[in-house]
Amino acid sequence: MIRFKNERQIEGIRRSCKMLSAMYRELIPLVKPGAATIDLDQWARRWIKQAGGRPAFLGYGPRDNPFPGALCVSINNEVIHGVPSRRKIAAGDLVSLDCGIDLEGFISDQAVTVEAGKVSDAARRLNTVTRECLKRGIAAAKAGERLLRISRAVEEHARAAGYGVVTRYCGHGVGFDVHEDPQVPNVPKGPNPRLSKGLVIAVEPMICAGAGDVELLDDDWTVVTADGKLSAHWEHTIAVSGNGPAGEPAVEVLTDELEW
């Protein structure tokens, strides 16, 4: 069931999103060759605590195997949910970061893929196209229209560039919990609710240099490409709020655009 948010609740989620983007602006410069992913995670934990929030991903999931970090750090062929460890980032890596903040009960979600040092032309193109998929998906989101317009825009751009699209995992509702209804797939398949006022969702293309098929590693968290090829991941939290002309419903991007 979709849990719609009122304007006060969207404002709470907006503040959480702005905090998350502010954290990323300081974290991204630390993603460089030689950095251990566990150190990035520990840094994020400290930053969030000092800012007055709580890491939304830390301890999330099944009771017998909760996620052990505040930050998902997925490298190269790792698509999502990479577990922080002593592994060090190497020059040329594509490093996907995914994080959420719980700020007074309001949850944000954002992902970015960072290029560590000088990357190959192929890696840079994949990362660029994935980011474009996110922008096109959001541009297709119109208040009153259907959700799968987003999915269609993402898939069409990825396929036109010759890339695979991950279909086993997708975007989702967010705001009160880390994952809520509705699902936001990256291909136009499944339920197709209207983008109505109060809807808050995370749009997150996961695009691969190969076919887009994925496997789950033995840690039951890290998702990798089945063919071992590169993947990239970008995400924004968006809302259908009353910020349009004369208070009409409009799609608003709550997390900030990130540059480095």
C-alpha angles and dihedrals in degrees: 000000000000114000108211119206129221123225093267091052093046088053089055091050090046091056090049090050093050090051091051093050090048089054091051092053089062096037100050095068088057092060099094140123112297097026115127114227092227089058090054089051093050090049091052092050092053094045094050093047093049090049091055099254137109127234103255095201098048108105093001119145136032117002093238094050112022119175106271100210144057090224132049108218113189120179129202107311092018106101104188144338096039109177115232113247143150088283111127126222114245130211110273096026123140104223118194115199122194123180142159134197128210106210111182091327096316116113130208129191131195137157133193133178113223125200108226108214118318111348130193121270088247092054093047093050092050091050092047094050092047090054089048089052089057092049092048092048091052092045088055092053107100126171108254094020126102126276096235090067084078092051093048092052092050095048096044093054094045094047092046088057091051098253135133124241124220109235101171091072129036149162122288149184115289142173107087096036134017091251124025138156134310111059113221106208124195091227123053099257132117135021114003111200123178118260095247131175111282096030114133118186142167113231110201124168114201106194128182137201087224135041099308096241113139142197133204117234124227092265086070090230113065113085116200135181111265092225095046093243126139125281135190132198132197128174142179131182111230134182138198098228137162093260097112127100111312090359094300118155114276135169111253127188105224099187119066129250108255127216134179 
